[in-house]
Amino acid sequence: MKVKINWPNPYSMKYFLSFLLLSATVLKAQPPIPGLVNGLHQLDLFNVKMKSDVACFRIPALVVASNGDLIAAIDERGPSCADLKANDNINIVIRNSKDNGKTWTDIRTLVDYPLGQSASDPSFIADRKSGTIFLFYNYMDLNKAKDIYYLHVMKSTDSGESWSKPEDITNQISKPEWYGDFKFITSGKGTQTASGVLLHTLVNLKHGVFVFGSNDHGKTWFLRDTPLNPADESKIIELTDGSWMVNSRVNSPGMRYVHISKDQGKSWASRADPALVDPACNAAIIRYVHKNNNCLLFVNAESKDARKNLSIKISYDEGNTWTNGKTIYAGAAAYSDLVVMKNGEIGMLFEKNGYTENVFLTFPFQWISN
């Protein structure tokens, strides 16, 4: 499988010129597709027109490295657009940007197993203290262990230029009796607390959502054996008082659920949030701290019954109330992810127009706060 790309020696002019020529050829064949979304400049980072034998690109994830570089990861699905348990050829591919998303490297394959084995649902955690980036995904061997989910993680210590070999952490963050259960790590991203603890969410469709994490910067991982219900794909974030808040997709009644723990995941208080209308779709929530602003940002397909009307909202009181929001894209839109870039602007990557496009765009905080 492909884990690391070894770049040519930068001091060898022969290989350097060859690399430039190859890069120009690849970029010419795979240009980002420019355009406007609600007046915002967009780049289509992952489109089926960019690569042959790809049915669709799905499940975007976005992270900012310690040096400010952006990394975008996504499923490369072929020959069908089906999810992990019904697709024997899903790879994880990435693109990188060093200039706040203005330009991007060409698509490169990060995880590529032999036919019959698939990797899906990428997600990130950036460790601010160590500088390490963790990339999680779900793995299945459809030939030898159909419907058995394994949970993997990879690491990068050089801002996404190279990556470690995958590590199977299934036994650390799952229980033996869950062996045959439909379980998966939520796509998008986890978080890191002020004290340095890494946190993420694991979905078990039979038992609920569980929080897992690491107290030692990813050397080992723990599972909080307290289920959250109702909940499906979820995002976790730390509040200013140290509480953990999980924001969850549910299959009904057309809104998100919020779960809050004041004892580091040992117990939870759950409530529906009518302000966060949702059609049962993955979403994103992050903290925005810049200049005099310290608030939460939430983006999802704001519709009760369809994946459309991608909108972003702000909470100035730690998720108790939300602004009415601003529409990013009124058409068909599904999964999304958010980051705060090194220049203070917000970066977003989302599935657009029936999973045919995966668009990256940026905007200043003032664009949504007005």
N, C-alpha and C positions, 0 to 999 in steps of 0.2 A: 504494500500500500504506500501511497505517497504522503509523506509527512513534512518534509522540508525541501525547499528549493535552494540549491547551492548556486549562488550567483558567481559569475566569472571574477577572477582577480582584477580589482579596479586599477592595478598598476600595470596590467598587460594591455598595451594599446590595441593589439590584434584582437583580443577577445572583447575588449571594451567596445571597439567599433562594430564587431559582429553582433554584440548584445544590443547596441543602439539600433542597428538595422533590423534585427528581429523584433525588437519592441515596437518600432515604427510600423512594421508590417502587421503585427498583431493588433495594435491600436487602430490602424486603418480599417482592419476587418471588423473590429468590435468597438465602434465609437459610442460613447454615451449619447443618448437621444435627448437633445435639449428641448425646452418648451416652458410654458407657464402654467402654474396651478394657482388659481385665485390670485393672480398677479405676482406670484412668487416664482423665481427661477427654479427649474427642476432639471435633474439628470436621471435618466432611466439607466440604473446600474446593472440590472439583470433582466434581460429580455430574451425570449426564445429565438429571436432573430440573430442573436449574437453567437449562438453555437448550434451546430447541427446535432441531430439525434437527442434533443432535449424537449420533453413534453411541456415542462414549465419549471420556473424557479419559484419556490415558495418558502415561507417561514423566515422572514428577515430578522437579523440581529445586528446591533450597532454598539460600538464601544469606543471610548477615547483612551489611548495609551498614556503612560506617564509623561511622555515627551510631546503630547498633544496630537499625535497621529490618530486618524480615524481608521477603524477596521469594520468592514461590513461583511457579514457571513450569511449564507443562505443555502437551502436545499437545492441541488441540481437534480431534477427528477426526470428520468427517462426509463422506458419508453412511454410511461403513462404518468399522470399527475396524482396518482393514488398515494395515500399515506403509507407509513412504514410497514404495517403488517400486510399490505397488499401490493408492495412494490419491491422487486428484487434488485433494483439498480438506482439507489439514491446516494449521491456524493455530497460532501460539504465543500463549497467553494467560497473564496473570499476576494475582496478588493481592498486596497489601502489608499489613503489620501494623506498627504503631508501639508496641505494648504487649506484646511477647514472645508474640504469637500469641493473645492473648485475643480480639481483634476484628480483622476484616480488611475491606479495601475490597472493593467488588464486582468481579466479573470484568471485566477490560478486555483488549482485543485488542492485542497488540504487533506481531505479524507476520501480515499477511493479504494473500497474493498473489491474483491473478485465478484463477478456476477453471482447473484444469489444471496449476497450479504449487503445490507444497507445501513446507512447512518443518516439520522434525521433530527430536525428540531434544534438547531444550534442556539446556544445562549452563552452570555459572557458574565464574568465578574472581573473587574479591574481592582487589584489590591493596591491601594494608594501608598501603603507603608513599605511594601517590598518591591513594587513596580511590576509584579507578575500579572499577566493576563491569563485567566482561566477560560477555556472554551469547553462547554459541556455539550454532549449530544446523546441520543438514544440509538442503540445498536440492535440489529436482529439478523440472525442467520436463517433465512427463510427455507433453506434446503434441509438443514440439520436440526433446527430448533424453532419451528414455525410458531409464532405467537408468544415467544419467550423474549421479554425485553431485558436488555442489559444497559447499564448506565455508565458512560465513559466521560473522561475529562482529559484535556491536553493543556499544556502550559507554554507560554512564551515569555521570555525574560528580555527580549530585545524589540519590544513594541510591535510584535506581530510579524517580524521578518522571518523568524524560524520558530518551529514548534517541537515540543517533545513528542515521543511516541504516546499513543493513547493508553490511559490507565483505566482498568475496570474497577469502579468503586461501588458496584451493585451490592456487595455484601456489607459495605459500610453504611449505606443510606437506605437500605431496604431490609425487609425481614424475611427469614427463610420460608415462612408460610405464604409469602406473596409470590413465590416463584412463577406461578402460571397466571398471575393477575395482569390486567391491562394497566400498566404503570409507565410513567414517563416524566422526565424533567421538563418543566415549562420552558418554552422557547423565549428568546428575547434577552433578559438579563436578570441576575440577582442583585445583591447590594452588599455594602460593607458598612458596619456600624462605626460610630465614632471611636470605639475602643479597639477596632480592628477586626472584629469577628466577621467572617464571610457568611452570608445567608442566601438561601435559594429555596425554591418550592418544588415538591415532587407530588404528582397527581397519581392517585390510585383510585380508579373509577368505582371500585367496590367499597372502599373504606373511607375515602375523602382525600383532602390535600394535607400534606405534611411538610413541615419546615426542616431543611437540613442545612448543615454549614460546617465551618471549620474554625477552631480556636488557635490554630498554629500555622496560618498562612498556607493552607492547602496540603500540608504533610499528611494529615488524617482528616476524616470527615465524620460528623455525628448526625443522628436522626432524632428529632423531637417526636416522640411517639404519642402525640396528641392530635387527633384528626380534626380538620376544619370542615364543617358542613353547614349549608350547601356550598360547594365549591368545585370548580374545574380548573382550567388553566389560570394561574394566579401570579401576582407580583407582590414582592415584599419590600418594605421600606422602613427605616427607623424614623420615629418622630422625635421632636426636639426634647421631649421629656424622657427619652430612652425607651419608650414603648415600641413594640414591633407592630406594624400594620400590614395586613395582607388584603389586597384588593382582588376580588375573584369574579371570574366568569361563572355564570350558572345557566342552566337550560331554560329557566323560567324564574320570575314573571316579567321579563323584559327590562331588567335592571341589574346592576352590580350588587355584590354583597361585600361588606367590609368586616374584617375580623381583627380585633386588637388584643394584644397580650401585654400585660404590665409585669410579667414574671419570666421573661425570656422564653416564651413558648410553652410553658407548663400548663397554662390555662388560657382560654380565649373568650372574649365577649363578641358576639356576632350580631349584625344588623343589616337589613336591606338599605340601600341608598337610592331613593327615588330620583335624586338629582343626576345620577349616572345611568341614563337610559342606555340599554345595550341589547343586541340581538343574539347573545350567546356567542361571543367572539373574543379572541385574545386581544389584550390592550396593553398600554404601557403607562407607568407612573414613575416619575423621578423627582428629585429635589433640585430646585434651581436656587443657587446662591451666587449672587453677583452684585457688586456695589451694595446698595441698600436693600436689595431684595432677597428674602429667604422664604420660599413658598414651595408648594407642590404643583407639578404639572401633570395632567392626565390627558391621554389621547385615546380615542376609540371610534368605532363606527357607531355614531349616535343615532340609532334607530331601533325601535322595538322588535321589528320583524324582518329586517334585511341588512345585509352587510353593505352599507352605503353611508354617505354623509360623514366622512372622517372629520372629527372636530376635536379641538383642544380646549381645556378648561384650566383655571387656576384656583387653588385654595390658599387663602392667606391665614387660615386658622387650623392647619394640620389635618385637613380632610374633613372637618366638621361641616363646612359649607363650600360650595363651588360657584364660580361665576357662570353666567349663562353659556359662555364658550364662544368660540369662533370657528367657522367652517374652514377646513383646509381644502377639502375636495368633496363636492356634493354627489358625485357619481359613485359607481361601485368601488368599494374599498374594504379591506379586511384587516389582516394583521399589520401591526406597526411597532416601531421602536423609536425612542427618543434619547438624545444625549445633549449635554451642555459642552460646547466646544471651547477651545482655549482662548478664543477671541470674545467669549461671553455670549455668542449667539447660540440658538437652538438648532440642532440638526435632527432630521427625521427621515426614516426610511419606511415605506409602506407599500403594501400590495394594492395595485390599482387595476381597474377595468378587467375584472374576472380573472385575476392571476396571470394576466398577460404582460404586465409591467411591474417593476419594483423601483419606485421613484424615490430619489433622495432630494431633499430641499432644505433650505435654511431660512431663518428669519430672526430678527431681533426680538427681545422680550417685549419691547414697546408695541410690536405689531399685534400681539395678543392681549396686552394689558390695556390697550386703548379701547 
